[in-house]
Amino acid sequence: MTGEATLKEVIARLGKAIDTLEDAVAARIEREQDYGEAEAEVQRMNADRARLAQELDSSEARADRLEEANKEVSRRLVAAMETIRAVLDR
């Protein structure tokens, strides 16, 4: 009977070890899936960042053009006002 009891104990320990191994494998697979999802999210974020940087550059260029146009309009308005004053002063 002792041999049978020892064999049952060994089989039980082996069963527990297999269960532990299966749990570890399942946890590893889950971590790898999470890693893959996180990596995909980082790639999406990098693509968004690149797109936003390009849009910002475009907006800054447009703002610069508008600022230059504004300065030109201001200069022309001042010149026109001076011309009108000169005509009125005659």
C-alpha positions as CSV (number, residue, x, y, z in Angstrom):
1,M,0.0,0.0,0.0
2,T,2.8,2.4,0.7
3,G,4.1,2.2,-2.9
4,E,0.6,2.9,-4.1
5,A,0.2,5.9,-1.8
6,T,3.6,7.3,-2.9
7,L,2.6,6.8,-6.5
8,K,-0.7,8.6,-6.0
9,E,1.2,11.4,-4.3
10,V,3.7,11.7,-7.1
11,I,0.9,11.7,-9.7
12,A,-0.9,14.4,-7.7
13,R,2.2,16.5,-7.5
14,L,2.8,16.0,-11.2
15,G,-0.8,17.1,-11.9
16,K,-0.3,20.2,-9.8
17,A,3.0,20.9,-11.6
18,I,1.3,20.6,-15.0
19,D,-1.6,22.9,-13.8
20,T,1.0,25.4,-12.7
21,L,2.8,25.2,-16.0
22,E,-0.4,25.6,-17.9
23,D,-1.2,28.7,-15.8
24,A,2.2,30.1,-16.5
25,V,1.9,29.5,-20.2
26,A,-1.6,31.1,-20.3
27,A,-0.2,34.1,-18.4
28,R,2.7,34.4,-20.8
29,I,0.4,34.3,-23.8
30,E,-1.8,37.0,-22.3
31,R,1.3,39.2,-21.6
32,E,2.4,38.8,-25.2
33,Q,-1.0,39.7,-26.5
34,D,-1.0,42.8,-24.2
35,Y,2.5,43.7,-25.5
36,G,1.3,43.4,-29.1
37,E,-1.7,45.6,-28.4
38,A,0.5,48.1,-26.7
39,E,3.0,48.1,-29.5
40,A,0.1,48.7,-32.0
41,E,-1.1,51.6,-29.9
42,V,2.4,53.1,-29.8
43,Q,2.5,52.9,-33.6
44,R,-0.9,54.6,-33.9
45,M,0.2,57.3,-31.5
46,N,3.5,57.9,-33.5
47,A,1.5,58.1,-36.7
48,D,-0.9,60.6,-35.1
49,R,2.1,62.6,-33.7
50,A,3.7,62.8,-37.2
51,R,0.4,63.9,-38.7
52,L,-0.2,66.5,-36.0
53,A,3.4,67.8,-36.4
54,Q,2.8,68.2,-40.2
55,E,-0.4,70.0,-39.6
56,L,1.3,72.3,-37.1
57,D,4.1,73.1,-39.5
58,S,1.5,73.9,-42.2
59,S,-0.5,76.1,-39.8
60,E,2.6,77.9,-38.7
61,A,3.6,78.6,-42.4
62,R,0.0,79.9,-43.0
63,A,0.2,82.1,-39.9
64,D,3.5,83.5,-41.2
65,R,2.0,84.3,-44.6
66,L,-1.0,85.9,-42.9
67,E,1.2,88.0,-40.7
68,E,3.2,89.2,-43.7
69,A,0.0,90.1,-45.6
70,N,-1.3,91.9,-42.5
71,K,1.9,94.0,-42.4
72,E,1.6,94.8,-46.1
73,V,-2.1,95.9,-45.7
74,S,-1.1,98.0,-42.7
75,R,1.7,99.6,-44.6
76,R,-0.7,100.4,-47.5
77,L,-3.3,101.8,-45.2
78,V,-0.8,104.1,-43.6
79,A,0.4,105.3,-47.0
80,A,-3.2,105.8,-48.1
81,M,-4.0,107.8,-44.9
82,E,-1.0,110.0,-45.5
83,T,-2.0,110.6,-49.1
84,I,-5.5,111.5,-48.0
85,R,-4.1,113.9,-45.3
86,A,-1.8,115.5,-47.9
87,V,-4.7,116.0,-50.3
88,L,-6.9,117.5,-47.5
89,D,-4.2,119.8,-46.3
90,R,-3.7,121.5,-49.7
